[in-house]
Each structure stands twice: as structure tokens, then as C-alpha cells.
Amino acid sequence: PITPASLRRKIWRDLSGQTGAKFAVAAFKRTFGRWNQDSGARRAAIGFATTNAVLLGVLTLAGHPALYLLWAGAWLTSNTLVTRIRSIAEHALTPSAAEPRGLTRTTIATWWERLLIAPNCVNYHMEHHLLITVPHYNLRAMHERLVELGVIDPGCIDRGYAAILRRAAGKREGAATEPTHLFEDRGAHTPPTPRVPPF
């Protein structure tokens, strides 16, 4: 839990590029620090550099090299903010670390949140954790089926990212994050895993 002022500072650092620059420097140091020992790191770095060089080259040939800054700028700013928002929604304020379903949650996103924050059904994060082989386009159907079977408690579902951020910034140290009954043994009410159909 954080204070509203702390959340505002974090959002400002994200949108001003401070967080992105910090991540970029750390990634650069990590990659080149392992350059001689890790062929995977070398391949990733070469792929990253090649892709960006091609993108910049194509834009330069088209007479618009400045458009490259849209990609770089978004990666350094809005990307870090969206990553933070999704991390809070997916893994903060979770009810129980002792139960697999208590380590993450699902967010029912609005159309504009799906467009800007949660494309490809990534808002169905608990479903993804429960069965990572389910393709993204089937996660909503899986969610609906699990709710129908009573596998997912409504307390593990949030409606909208704004509500989650308000809750994350409104809690105080020591406050309960969820009702304590969420992951008690519900006996026969919770169906066994094999009852969940493949998706």
C-alpha cells in the first residue's frame, strides 16, 4: 500500500521518462556486463540494435527520421506507466500468498482500458496464471467458465484499473487487503481442476 502522494510521484517519474531511463541504463549494463559469458544476451542485444537501426533507417529514407522519437519516447514514458499500472492490478493487494489463486487477480477492463492498457486480454491475468497454455483470445471464455464453476471468488476480480489504483493508494499499512474468507476451504463448492474444460 502507498499514499496518494507517493503514487502521484511514481506516475510523474514514469511520464517524465525518469523510470524509463533508469530501466534503459540498467538493461544496458546488464546486457553488456554479460556480453562475453552469455550468448543469449548477445543475440538479444544484436536483435534490439538491428531492429531499431532498421526502423530508424526506414523512417530516414521516408524523410521522417524524427518519427523514431515516437517509439523511443513512448518506450521511455507511457510504456513504463502502463507497466506499473498493470503490475499493481495483477499482483498488488492480493489476498493470499499461500494459495495460487491468491497471488494474482483479474481486471474487467473497459473498452478504452483494453485499447490503452490491456490489449490481447492480458487483463485476465489470474486465468493466464492458472493455465498458461490458454491462448489470449480464449482467456475471457475461460474466465466466464471459471466464474460459473465457482473456481474464482468475486473478491479476486476488480472492475477497472482506476478503481484498483484508488484502492492501492488508499490503503494504509496493516489494513486487510481482502476479506479473510476468500480462500477458506469451500469443500464441494470448489470443483476439482479436471472439471475445467480445455480452452
URFEN-V946202 format. One record per run of one state. SS is the DSSP state (2 for helix, 1 for strand, 0 for the rest). FROM is the first residue (numbers start at 1). TO is the last residue. If there is no record, write none. Layout:
SS,FROM,TO / SS,FROM,TO
This chain:
0,1,3 / 2,4,15 / 0,16,17 / 2,18,33 / 0,34,38 / 2,39,61 / 0,62,64 / 2,65,76 / 0,77,77 / 2,78,91 / 0,92,99 / 2,100,102 / 0,103,105 / 1,106,108 / 0,109,110 / 2,111,116 / 0,117,118 / 2,119,121 / 0,122,124 / 2,125,130 / 0,131,135 / 2,136,149 / 0,150,153 / 2,154,156 / 1,157,159 / 0,160,160 / 2,161,170 / 0,171,179 / 2,180,183 / 0,184,186 / 2,187,189 / 0,190,192 / 2,193,195 / 0,196,199
